[in-house]
Amino acid sequence: MNRFFLIFIFSFTLLAGVNAQDDKYYPDVEDYFKTQGKEHWHGYGTKGLEVGGGVSDQTQFISFYGSSYLGMKTYLKVGGMYEFGEIKESDYSAVYLDASFNVQLFRLWRVLYVNLTAGGSGVYDDIKPALQEQLDHNFTNFNGWNYGVFGGGEAEVFLGKRIAVLAFANQRYYFKEGFGTQRFFMGVGLKYTFKE
């Protein structure tokens, strides 16, 4: 009787321990993916590369970012954008360098993820002399560089284990007075995720 009781307790404890593994963070990425039976695109150790494009008030942009997941719901993203177009019928371009912290707001199954974004940004505005003449601003001390913060959100819809379609928008605030202290961008893109 005691032997049967011990086997029952041992089996129950082992089963409970196996079930509890589903909610744990795995220090070894390979072990995590094996337990899922398929790759999990929002997990510890996952990396991502994305390319996108979109519009602002008067211009267009292309973007390139890399991401590194810290856990199931948080990740860091670093990259930049190239903005180009015409303002007041004059050529304009800018280069952005961004770093952000992102948190999952909610997910629908394992297909749609909605994330909040907050970060810092540096920008170099290339304002040609013709555009400077059109704008009501003194550019004597303007060296092109500005810095600020941004916040926004993004939605990811996965088409498979690795490829996702993105939709994103963010509002930016730059600290140096003058040209473009507030800027809004929205766009779409593609993201490829992988594990090391």
N, C-alpha and C positions, 0 to 999 in steps of 0.2 A: 504493500500500500504506500509506504513512504517513497519507494523508488518511483512508482507511478506519479505520485504528487510532485516529486522533484523534476521528472521529465516534463510534466505539464507546465510547471512554472518556468523551466528553462526554455521550452518551446514558445510560450507566451511572451517572455521577455525578448527572445530573438526576433519574433514576428513584429513586436512593437518597435524594436530598434530599427528594423528594415523599413517599416512604414514611416518612421520619423525622418529617415534619410531624405525623403522628397523635399522637405522644407529647409534643409541645411545648405549652407554655402560650402562648396567643395574646394579645398586648397589646391587640388590637382584638377586641371581643366579636363583632361582626358577622362578621369573617373566621372566627372559631372555629365559629360556628353554621353558616355556609355550608359549611365543610369536613365537618361531620358529616352533612349532608344532612337533619338533623332537629334539633330543639332538644335540648340537653343540660341536664338540670335540676340537675346538680351540677357546675357549672363556674365558671370565672373570670367575675366580673361578674354572676352570678345573684343575684336578690333573692327573698325569700320572705315571705309573710304567713300566719299560722296562727291558728286559733281552736280551743279545746278545752275539755274539762271532765273532771271525775273526782271521786275521793273520797280522803279521808285516813282516819284512824282513826275520827273521829266526825262529820266534816263533809263538805261538797261544795265544789267550786270551779269557776270558769270562768277561762279563760286566753286571753291575746292576746299574740302575739310576732311580731317581725319579724326576719329573718335576712339576712345579707350574706355571700356566699361569697368567701373569700380565695384559694381554689385549688380543685383537684379534690376534695380530701378534708378541707378545713377551712373552718369558717364561724363567724361571731359571731352571737349571738342576744341581743336585748334586748326586754324587755316586762314583763309582770306578771300577777298572778292576783288574783281576788277570792274569798275563802273565806267560807263562811257555813254556819250550821247551829245545832244546839243542843248544848251541853255541860252535863251535869247538869241537864237540862230548862230551861236558860236560854239566851237568844239570844246568839250570838257571831258576830263577823265580823272579817276581817282583809284588809288590802291589801298585796300584795307587789310589789316592784320588783326585777327580776332582770337580770343580765348574765352571759353564759356563753361559753366557748370550746368548740367541738365538733369532734371528730375522727372521721372514718369508720373504723370497725373492719374492716368488710368489706362487699362488695356481692355480690348474686346477680343476674347479668345486669345490666340497667339498670332493674330493677324494684324490688328490695328492697335497702334501705340500712340498716345498723345502725351507730349512732354512739354514742360516749362523750361525756358532758357534764360539765363542771366550771365552777363560777362563784361569784359573790358575790350576796348577797341582803339587802335591807332589808325590814322588815315593820312595819306599824302594826297592833297588836291593839286592837280595840274591845271591851273587857271591861266589860259592864254591871254596875252595882252589885249586882244580884241574883246574877250569876255570881260576883262577887268574894266574896260572903258564903258561897257554896257551896264555894269553893276554899280549901284550907289554905295560904294565902300572905298576906304583908303587902304590900298594894298602895299603901302610903302614898307611896312615891317612884316609883311606876310611871307613866311618861308615855306608854306605848303603843308606843314605838319600840324595835326590836331589830335586830340585824344579824348576819350569819353567812355561811357557805359551804354549798355543796351539790354533790353529785355523783350521777350516774346514767347512764341511757342512753335511747335512743329508736330506734324502728324506723319506717321510712317505706316504704310500698308504693304505687308510682305506678300510678294508674288510666289515665293518658294522659301527654301531654307536660308538663302543668302541674299537675294535681291529684294529691295524695297523701293517703292515710290514715295517720295517726300513731298509735303506741302508745308511751307513755313512763312512766318512773318515776324518782323521785329521792329521796334521803335528805338532809335538811337539818339543820344544826347551828347554833344561834344562841348568841351569846356571853354575853348578859346572863342571869344566873341568875334563876330564877323560873318564869315561865309559858312552857311550850312550847319548851324548849331543843332537843329533838329532834323533828322532824316528817317524816313520810313521805307522799308523794303519788304517785298513779298515775292515768293517764287516757288518753283517746283524743282525736283531733282531726282536722281537715282542714287541708291546707296548699296554698297556691297560689303557684307560682313564676313569675317573669318576668324579663326582662332589660331594662336601660335602653337 
